[in-house]
Amino acid sequence: MTTTILYPEWIVPVVPRNQSLKHHALVITGERIEAILPAAEARTRYPDAEHRELPGHVLMPGFVNLHGHSAMTLLRGLADDLALMDWLQNHIWPAEAKHVSDEFVFDGCQLAMLEMFRSGTTTINDMYFEHEAVARSAIKAHMRTAVGCSILEFPTPYAANAGAYIERAIEARNAFKGESLVQFTLAPHAPFTVADDTFCRVVELAEQWDCRIHCHIHETMDEVNGGLKDHGVRPLARLEKLGMLSPRLIAAHMVHLNEEEIALTRQYGVHVAHNATSNLKLASGIAPITAYRQAGINVGIGTDGAASNNKLDMFAETRLAGLLPKVQSQHPESIPAWEALEMATLGGATALGLANKIGSLEAGKFADVVAIKLDELETTPCYDPISHLVYAAGREQVQHVWVAGRQVLDSRQPKTLDQGQIIDKARWWGDRIRGS
């Protein structure tokens, strides 16, 4: 196996917490991190390795995007400045009904995955249709991907009813068994689109597969009030009765929770995927992240889809995740920079059941690593690289990315994907959708 040693100016390993190492080296052997040690010691111990100097760079674990709809990059900017249900019912769902196909999803995922690489993301927890297209895109790009198999009651071109969605999920999972970068989750869309019997079937299947469940929950007050009207209880209470609440559940958004529901989320070990920009843009609200963290709830960070964000930029999301709790709680100490970065990396890995494999730079973990250039005008001088990563640096400063030890981005140029071809296909889809 090849050994590559990276020599940055700083390493931010995330574990231990709030620590940055200066003049250290990261040793990658094969797919995994072999060691982090002083640079001088690395040069002596590994004389035959490939030595790569990265002056002015900081190394950090790759971002884990805990909630996204990758293929929706092809719908970016189609409909903006609308409330969630208007946006969905009158714009997004009709466009999806006309255009979503295996080809659409594969091309949209390729576009998204390259954008995410260029933004320092190495893992995506996805949720969409055409699951096999998502998995093929992940394998081609070499991106660590949780393929969320969407389940709804109503028909789309992908499936006729909830049972058919579940059958498609089973088929896709069986087709990609053994793929090291691909895992599957069951993704019932939301309480307002999924029936009780379907939720029960999802819980049963998730236990059988030993997989995660990925669902939009308490995203808007309309959803909460609709749950009260249709079921006599708020959505989270309904899901508790159905057995949905457990450490398997990744609950996207979770904007509107009362104290009892926060305690319930903690009690069952539910993970929260925080999507600050999407929540702001759709006027859904600001999730009480300070209260979640104080309660001991694991929180990860997501971008949501490019149609509601409108970019897949985990730097922007992590910054907002650190800033919004301060103004909401009126305490500047709330969610310090190191904690926001931890949520964006290890928090997401924990939610996906991958904390022993990714989310921090530690010996034995997979080498999912990002190198960010901090000796730029906008980030000079640098007193604290963690502060700069959260509050000052931008995705345009991402230079190099490795996933499981394989370099997928080199000096911002993709090594697994054809950028020109991806852009051409995206333009073709734009012309087609615009003309429909």
N, C-alpha and C positions, 0 to 999 in steps of 0.2 A: 504494500500500500504506500501511496505517496504521502510524504509529510511536508506540509507547507507551514511556514512560520510567518506571522504578520507582526510587524513592528510599528504600531501607531504611537502617537504622542500620549494618548490616554486610552484606557479601557474602562468602560462602565458595565460591570458584570450583572447588575441588578441584585444578585445575591453574592455577598452580604448587602444589606440595604444601605442606600445612601453612601455608596463608596465609589470612588474613582481611583484608578491606579495609573500612575505616570511612569513612563519608561519601562513598561512591561511588554511581554510578547504573548501572543496567542498561538498555540501549537495545534494544528489540525492534521490528524492522521486518518485518511479515508473519509468516512462520513462524520466523524465525531471530533470533539475537542479533546485533545490528549492532556493539555496542561496550560496553565497561565503562570508565568514565572518572570522574574526580572530579565530584561532584554540581554544583558551581558551573559547571564547564565544560559539562556537559550542558545546563543551563538556557540558557546563552548560545548553544550550537551548534544546539539544536533548539527554537527558540521556538514553532514551530507544532505540536509534538507533543502528545500527551495525556500530562500529567504526573501521576503517582500517588504520593502520599506514603505511606510505610509506616513511621512512627516505631516504634521498639522492635522492629522485625522483622529477621530475617536471611534472606537469599536463598541458596538452595543448589540444585544440580541435583536433579531428581527422583530418588527411589530407583529402582533397577532390581531388581525382585524376580526373582531368577534361577531360582527353582524353585517352581512352584505348581500347584495343581489347582483353578482358580477356582470351578467349579460345585459343589465339595464344601462350599461355605458352607451349602448346604441339608442337609448331614449333620453340621453342627457339633454336638458334644455327644451324638451318637447312641450312641457307644461310647467309653468312656474307660478309662484305667488298665489297659491290656492290652498284651501283647507284640505285635510287628508282625504275625506270621503269624496269631495268634489274632484280632487286630483285623481283618485283611483277610479271612481265610477264613470266619469265623463271623459277621461283622457287616457290614463295608463291602461286600464283593462281593455278598452276598445282597440287600442293600438296593439296590445299583446295578442288579442284574438285574431287580428289580421296578419301578424308578422312572425310570432314566435314559432320557431321550428328548430330542428337539430342544428341546422346551419347557422341560424340567427344566434342561438345560445353559444355555440362553439366560437363564432367570430367575436361576439360580445365579450366572452370570457377571455379570449386572447388579448383583446384591447385592454380589459380591466387588469389582467395579470401583469402585463408590461407596465401599465401605469402604477400598479402597486409596487412592483420591484423598484421602479424609479422613485418611489416614495418610502422605501425602506421596509416594506411589508413582505414577510416571508410565509405567512400562514393566513388563509382566509376561511372563515366559517360562513359558507354560502347558503342561500335558500332560493331555489328557483325551480323551473321546469326542465325537461330534457336532461335528466340527471347524467346520462351516459356522455352527453356532449360536454358537460362540466368536468367530468372525470378525465375525458380524453384531453381536454385543454390543460388540465392540471399536470398530466403526465408529460405533455409536450413542452409546457413552460418550465417544468420542474418546480412547481409551487406546491407547498404543503396545503392540502385542501380538505375541509370537511364538507362533503356534498350533502346539502340539506334537501331532502325529498319533499317538496311541497305537497300538502294534502288539504283539499277543500271539499265542500259539498257540491258546489255547482260545476257545470261542465266547462271545459276549455278545449282547445284543439289537442291538448296533451292527454286528457282523460275525461271520462263522462261523469264520474261520481267518485265519492270518497273511496269506495272499494277498488275502483280502477286505479286511482292514484297510488294506493298502497301496493297493488300488484306491480305497477311500474317501478316502485321503489325496491321491491323484492328482486325484480329482474335486474335492475341496475347494480344493486349490491352484489348479487351473485356473479355478475359479469366482471367485476373488478376485485374479486377476492385476491389477497396477496400483494396488492399494490402498496408499497411502503409509504408513499406520500398521500394516499387517498383513504379517507375514512367516510362513512356514511352516517348521517343523522336523519331522524324522522322530523319533519317540519310541518306540523299542523299550523295553518296560516295564522289564525287568531280566534279568540272566543266567538267573535261575531260571524265567522265563516265556517265554523266546525261544530258538528253536533255532539251531544254527550256520548253516544255509542261509538263514534269515531275516535274521540279522545280515549275512551276505554280500550279500544283496539290498539291505539298507538302505544299506550302504557304497556300493554301485554307484549307487543312486538319489541319494544325497546328493551324490556327485561330479557326477552328471548335472545336478542342480538347483542345485549350488553352495550348499547349505544346511547348517545345523547339525544334529547328532544329539544328542538329549537322552535320557538313560538313568539309571535308578537303579543305582548300582554300589557294592559293598562297604558296604552300609548296615548290615548286622548280621553278627555272627560266624556265625549260622546259615546265612546266604547263602554266606559264605566256605567253611565246612565242607561245605555241600551241593555247592559247586563241586568241591571235592577229591574227594568221594564219587562224584559223577556223571560228572566229566570228567577226574579225575586231576590237575587243576591248579587253582589259585585263579582266581577269575573274571577278574581283570585279565590274567593270563597267557593265558587262553583268548581273551579279546577281542583281545589283541595278535596272536595267530595268525590271527584272522579279519579283520584289517585295520581294526578299529574304532578303534584309538588314533590320534588325529590332532588338529590344532587345530580340527577341526570338532566334536569331542566335548565336550559339557557333561555332566560326570559328577556327578550329584546324590548328595550325602551323603559318600561316600568316607571313611567313619569308620575303617575297619580296614585300614590299609596298613602294610606293613613297609618297611624302608629301601630294599630293591630296587624295590618298587612305587612309592615316592615318586620314585626316580630315573627309573623308566620313565615316569611321568606327566609329569615335566619334559622328558624326552627327546622325547616325542611332542607336546608343547605342549597337552596336555589341560587343559581348564578345570574347576575344581571349584566346584560350587554348595553352599555350606555352609548347613545348616539346623539351627542349634543347638537351638532350642526343640523341634522335632519329634524330634530325636535324643535329647534328654533325656526327653521325655514318654513315648516308646516304649522307653526304656531301651536304645537302640541303642548308645550310647557317646558319647564326646567326640572329635571329629575333631582330629587333630594339626595345627592351622592354623599354629602357629609353624614347625613343620618344613616345611610346604608353602611358606610364604612365604620361609623361608631358602633353600629349594631353587630359588626363582624361579618357582614355579607361580602362575599367575593364579587368584585366588579371588574369587568373587562371593558374595553372600548371598541366601538365599531364605527364604520363610516355610513352604514346603510347603503342604499344603491345610489349610483350617480344620477339617477333621475330625480332624487329628492335631496341631494346634498349641495353641490353638484360635482364634487370631486372626491377621489378616493385617497385622501391625504391624511395619514395618521398623525403627522406632525401637527396639523391644524386641529384634529380632534383631541389630541393629548393636551394641547395648549388650552383649549376650551374646557376640557375636563378638570384642569387645574385652576382656571379662572372663575368659572361660573359658581362653584361652591363657595368661593370667597365672598362674592357679592350677595349670594343667596343667604348665607349664614351671617354675613357682616363680620366675619372673622378672617383676616388675611392669613392666619396660620392654617386654615382649612385646606386640606389636600396640597401639601407642599410638592415641589417639583419631583422629588424622588418617588413620591407615592403615585403621582400621575403617570410617571414612566413605568412604574411597577404594574399598574393597572393595564397599561397598553401592551405589556409583554407577558409577564408571569401571570397576571390576572386572567388574561385570555387563555393562556396555556392551561391553567388550572381548570377553567370552565370546560375545556375540551377533554379533560382527563389526560393531558400531555405534560403536566408539570415536571414529571421525571425525565422528560425527553427534550423539551425546548423551553423557551421563556426567560432563560438566564444563561450567562456564559459560565459554565462549570464543567470541569473535567468529567467525561463520560456522556455528556449530553450531545445531541446532534449539533453540528456546526452550522446553525442558522444565524448568520452574522452579517451585520451591516457596518460599512465604513463611511463616516460622514466627515466632510472636509470643514474644519472649524477655523482655519486660518484665512478666512475670507473677510472682506471689509465689514460685513454685517455682524460678524461674530468675533471680532478682534478689538481689545484683548479678551482673553478667556480666563476668568478667575475660577469658574466652576463649570466643567463640561456638562454636568447634569442640568444646571440652570439653563445653559445655552440650548441643550437638546429640547427642553420643554418650552422655553419662553422666547428664544431668539432664532434658532436654526430653522431652515425651510427644506422642503423636499428636494429643491434644486441643488442642495449641497450633498445629497447622497451620491457617492461615487462608485462603490463596489458592494455587491451583495452575493452571499453564498447561502445555498440551501442544502443541508445535509452534506456539507463539504464541497459541493460543486458550485463553481462560480457561475451565476446567472446574469450578473451585470458587471461590466468592467469599464471603468471610466465613463459611466452612464450609458454605455452601449450594451444592448442585449446580446447574450451568448447562446440563448436557446430559442429565441423568437426572431422573426423577420419583421422589423419595425416598419419598413416601407410597405410590405404586403398587408400588414395589419391596418395601417392608415388607409390604404387604398380600399380595403374591404369596408372599413367604417364609413368612408365617403359614399361608397356604393349603397350601403344600407340607408344612409341619410337621404340620398336622392330618392330611394324607393319609398321610404316612410313619408317623406315630405310630399310626394306625389300621390299618396293614397287617400 
